[in-house]
Amino acid sequence: MSNWYEELNFAEEVEITEDHQNNLVDRSEKVLDSEINNQGYGHSLNPAPLISYNVRHRAWYEALFTAVCIRREVLYFPLPLVLSGTQRIEPDAFIVKDGIPILVELDGLSHTEELASTEQNRLKPFRDNLVNIMRFPVPEDTDIDWANDILDQVLDRIEKISNLYGSKA
């Protein structure tokens, strides 16, 4: 049996506690950045440079979609880091309602430049695990109405799936 775990590079282990000002601190009393997360950094070669509503985005139309999801109070995961083995995948969004997850891809210029086969391979782990995927082209005249329409389509799909399985009363 292989000792695969011996090859892992471990980060420095630190004991994290709270100080009296509710800051996270390590053993040396150094205040830690509480904003550290994976969101928008799934691919270190392409970090998400735009911030709107304290959420990172790679494209301005993703910020429109975030605004709509926040305003309509859906359970929304923007640019989540997903691991499939060692493959790092960062879809544009996940939306979950009534226990049904939908992966959302907003296909702007970065997607149209990718080869279709590359894009299909990137999303294969989701399809293999029966995750519903919805892809939407981003038109040049994208606005908040477009983002609302996308969310409506996602929520309609969730409702259809829910009705299919009889989970609605």
C-alpha positions as a Markdown table, in Angstrom:
| # | Residue | x | y | z |
|---|---|---|---|---|
| 1 | Met | 0.0 | 0.0 | 0.0 |
| 2 | Ser | 1.3 | 3.4 | -1.0 |
| 3 | Asn | 1.9 | 6.1 | 1.5 |
| 4 | Trp | 0.7 | 8.8 | -0.8 |
| 5 | Tyr | 0.1 | 11.2 | 2.1 |
| 6 | Glu | 3.8 | 11.4 | 2.8 |
| 7 | Glu | 4.2 | 13.3 | -0.5 |
| 8 | Leu | 1.8 | 16.1 | 0.6 |
| 9 | Asn | 3.3 | 19.5 | 1.2 |
| 10 | Phe | 1.8 | 20.7 | 4.4 |
| 11 | Ala | 1.3 | 24.3 | 5.2 |
| 12 | Glu | 2.6 | 25.5 | 8.5 |
| 13 | Glu | 0.1 | 24.4 | 11.2 |
| 14 | Val | -1.1 | 27.2 | 13.3 |
| 15 | Glu | -3.5 | 27.3 | 16.2 |
| 16 | Ile | -6.1 | 29.8 | 15.4 |
| 17 | Thr | -8.0 | 31.6 | 18.2 |
| 18 | Glu | -9.9 | 34.8 | 18.7 |
| 19 | Asp | -8.5 | 37.9 | 20.5 |
| 20 | His | -10.7 | 40.2 | 22.5 |
| 21 | Gln | -11.6 | 42.3 | 19.4 |
| 22 | Asn | -13.0 | 39.2 | 17.6 |
| 23 | Asn | -10.0 | 39.0 | 15.2 |
| 24 | Leu | -8.5 | 35.6 | 14.2 |
| 25 | Val | -5.0 | 35.3 | 15.6 |
| 26 | Asp | -2.3 | 32.7 | 15.3 |
| 27 | Arg | 0.1 | 31.5 | 18.1 |
| 28 | Ser | 2.4 | 34.5 | 17.6 |
| 29 | Glu | -0.5 | 36.9 | 18.2 |
| 30 | Lys | -0.4 | 37.9 | 14.5 |
| 31 | Val | -3.9 | 39.0 | 13.2 |
| 32 | Leu | -5.0 | 36.8 | 10.3 |
| 33 | Asp | -6.9 | 38.0 | 7.3 |
| 34 | Ser | -10.4 | 36.8 | 7.7 |
| 35 | Glu | -11.2 | 37.5 | 4.0 |
| 36 | Ile | -9.0 | 34.6 | 2.8 |
| 37 | Asn | -11.0 | 32.1 | 0.7 |
| 38 | Asn | -10.9 | 30.2 | -2.5 |
| 39 | Gln | -13.5 | 32.2 | -4.3 |
| 40 | Gly | -12.2 | 33.7 | -7.4 |
| 41 | Tyr | -8.7 | 32.1 | -7.0 |
| 42 | Gly | -9.4 | 28.6 | -8.3 |
| 43 | His | -7.0 | 29.2 | -11.1 |
| 44 | Ser | -4.0 | 31.1 | -9.8 |
| 45 | Leu | -3.1 | 32.0 | -13.4 |
| 46 | Asn | -6.5 | 33.8 | -13.8 |
| 47 | Pro | -7.6 | 35.3 | -10.5 |
| 48 | Ala | -10.9 | 37.2 | -10.5 |
| 49 | Pro | -10.0 | 40.9 | -10.6 |
| 50 | Leu | -13.4 | 42.5 | -10.2 |
| 51 | Ile | -15.1 | 42.9 | -6.9 |
| 52 | Ser | -18.8 | 43.7 | -6.5 |
| 53 | Tyr | -20.9 | 43.2 | -3.4 |
| 54 | Asn | -17.6 | 41.9 | -1.8 |
| 55 | Val | -17.6 | 39.0 | -4.3 |
| 56 | Arg | -14.9 | 38.4 | -6.9 |
| 57 | His | -15.8 | 38.2 | -10.6 |
| 58 | Arg | -13.8 | 37.6 | -13.8 |
| 59 | Ala | -16.3 | 39.5 | -16.0 |
| 60 | Trp | -18.7 | 42.4 | -15.5 |
| 61 | Tyr | -21.7 | 40.3 | -16.5 |
| 62 | Glu | -21.0 | 37.9 | -13.6 |
| 63 | Ala | -21.4 | 40.9 | -11.3 |
| 64 | Leu | -24.8 | 41.6 | -12.8 |
| 65 | Phe | -25.8 | 38.0 | -12.2 |
| 66 | Thr | -24.5 | 38.3 | -8.6 |
| 67 | Ala | -26.6 | 41.4 | -8.0 |
| 68 | Val | -29.7 | 39.7 | -9.2 |
| 69 | Cys | -29.1 | 36.6 | -7.1 |
| 70 | Ile | -28.5 | 38.8 | -4.0 |
| 71 | Arg | -31.6 | 40.9 | -4.6 |
| 72 | Arg | -33.7 | 37.8 | -5.1 |
| 73 | Glu | -32.2 | 36.0 | -2.2 |
| 74 | Val | -31.3 | 32.7 | -3.9 |
| 75 | Leu | -28.7 | 30.3 | -2.5 |
| 76 | Tyr | -25.9 | 31.2 | -4.8 |
| 77 | Phe | -22.2 | 30.2 | -5.0 |
| 78 | Pro | -20.2 | 32.5 | -7.3 |
| 79 | Leu | -17.0 | 31.1 | -8.8 |
| 80 | Pro | -16.8 | 28.1 | -6.4 |
| 81 | Leu | -13.6 | 26.1 | -6.4 |
| 82 | Val | -14.5 | 22.5 | -7.1 |
| 83 | Leu | -12.0 | 19.6 | -7.0 |
| 84 | Ser | -12.3 | 16.4 | -9.0 |
| 85 | Gly | -9.2 | 14.5 | -8.0 |
| 86 | Thr | -6.5 | 17.0 | -8.7 |
| 87 | Gln | -8.4 | 18.8 | -11.4 |
| 88 | Arg | -9.4 | 22.3 | -10.2 |
| 89 | Ile | -12.6 | 23.6 | -11.8 |
| 90 | Glu | -14.2 | 26.9 | -11.2 |
| 91 | Pro | -17.7 | 27.2 | -12.7 |
| 92 | Asp | -19.3 | 30.6 | -13.0 |
| 93 | Ala | -21.9 | 29.7 | -10.4 |
| 94 | Phe | -23.9 | 27.1 | -8.5 |
| 95 | Ile | -27.5 | 27.8 | -7.5 |
| 96 | Val | -29.3 | 25.5 | -5.1 |
| 97 | Lys | -33.0 | 25.5 | -4.4 |
| 98 | Asp | -35.2 | 22.8 | -2.9 |
| 99 | Gly | -32.1 | 20.5 | -2.7 |
| 100 | Ile | -31.5 | 20.8 | -6.4 |
| 101 | Pro | -28.2 | 22.2 | -7.6 |
| 102 | Ile | -27.7 | 23.8 | -11.0 |
| 103 | Leu | -24.3 | 24.7 | -12.4 |
| 104 | Val | -24.5 | 27.9 | -14.3 |
| 105 | Glu | -22.0 | 28.9 | -17.0 |
| 106 | Leu | -22.2 | 32.4 | -18.5 |
| 107 | Asp | -20.5 | 32.0 | -21.9 |
| 108 | Gly | -18.8 | 35.3 | -22.6 |
| 109 | Leu | -15.8 | 35.9 | -24.7 |
| 110 | Ser | -13.5 | 33.6 | -22.6 |
| 111 | His | -15.8 | 30.7 | -23.3 |
| 112 | Thr | -16.1 | 31.3 | -27.0 |
| 113 | Glu | -12.4 | 31.4 | -27.4 |
| 114 | Glu | -12.0 | 27.9 | -25.8 |
| 115 | Leu | -12.3 | 24.8 | -27.9 |
| 116 | Ala | -15.7 | 23.1 | -27.5 |
| 117 | Ser | -13.9 | 19.8 | -26.6 |
| 118 | Thr | -11.8 | 21.5 | -23.9 |
| 119 | Glu | -14.9 | 23.1 | -22.4 |
| 120 | Gln | -16.8 | 19.7 | -22.5 |
| 121 | Asn | -13.9 | 18.0 | -20.8 |
| 122 | Arg | -13.8 | 20.7 | -18.1 |
| 123 | Leu | -17.4 | 20.1 | -17.2 |
| 124 | Lys | -17.3 | 16.3 | -17.5 |
| 125 | Pro | -17.0 | 15.6 | -13.8 |
| 126 | Phe | -20.2 | 17.4 | -13.2 |
| 127 | Arg | -22.1 | 15.5 | -15.9 |
| 128 | Asp | -20.6 | 12.2 | -14.7 |
| 129 | Asn | -22.1 | 13.0 | -11.3 |
| 130 | Leu | -25.5 | 14.0 | -12.7 |
| 131 | Val | -25.2 | 17.7 | -11.9 |
| 132 | Asn | -27.5 | 19.8 | -14.1 |
| 133 | Ile | -25.6 | 22.3 | -16.2 |
| 134 | Met | -27.1 | 25.3 | -17.8 |
| 135 | Arg | -25.1 | 27.4 | -20.3 |
| 136 | Phe | -26.1 | 30.9 | -21.4 |
| 137 | Pro | -24.5 | 33.0 | -24.1 |
| 138 | Val | -23.7 | 36.6 | -23.1 |
| 139 | Pro | -24.9 | 39.0 | -25.7 |
| 140 | Glu | -23.2 | 42.4 | -26.3 |
| 141 | Asp | -26.1 | 44.3 | -24.9 |
| 142 | Thr | -26.1 | 42.5 | -21.6 |
| 143 | Asp | -27.9 | 44.3 | -18.8 |
| 144 | Ile | -29.7 | 43.6 | -15.5 |
| 145 | Asp | -32.8 | 42.4 | -17.4 |
| 146 | Trp | -30.6 | 39.7 | -19.0 |
| 147 | Ala | -29.4 | 38.6 | -15.6 |
| 148 | Asn | -32.9 | 38.4 | -14.3 |
| 149 | Asp | -34.0 | 36.4 | -17.3 |
| 150 | Ile | -31.1 | 33.9 | -16.7 |
| 151 | Leu | -32.0 | 33.5 | -13.1 |
| 152 | Asp | -35.7 | 33.0 | -14.1 |
| 153 | Gln | -34.7 | 30.2 | -16.5 |
| 154 | Val | -32.5 | 28.5 | -13.8 |
| 155 | Leu | -35.4 | 28.7 | -11.2 |
| 156 | Asp | -37.9 | 27.4 | -13.8 |
| 157 | Arg | -35.6 | 24.4 | -14.5 |
| 158 | Ile | -35.3 | 23.7 | -10.8 |
| 159 | Glu | -39.1 | 23.8 | -10.5 |
| 160 | Lys | -39.5 | 21.4 | -13.4 |
| 161 | Ile | -37.0 | 19.0 | -11.9 |
| 162 | Ser | -38.7 | 19.3 | -8.5 |
| 163 | Asn | -42.1 | 18.6 | -10.1 |
| 164 | Leu | -40.7 | 15.6 | -12.0 |
| 165 | Tyr | -39.6 | 14.0 | -8.8 |
| 166 | Gly | -42.7 | 15.0 | -6.9 |
| 167 | Ser | -40.9 | 16.9 | -4.2 |
| 168 | Lys | -43.5 | 19.8 | -4.4 |
| 169 | Ala | -46.6 | 19.4 | -2.3 |
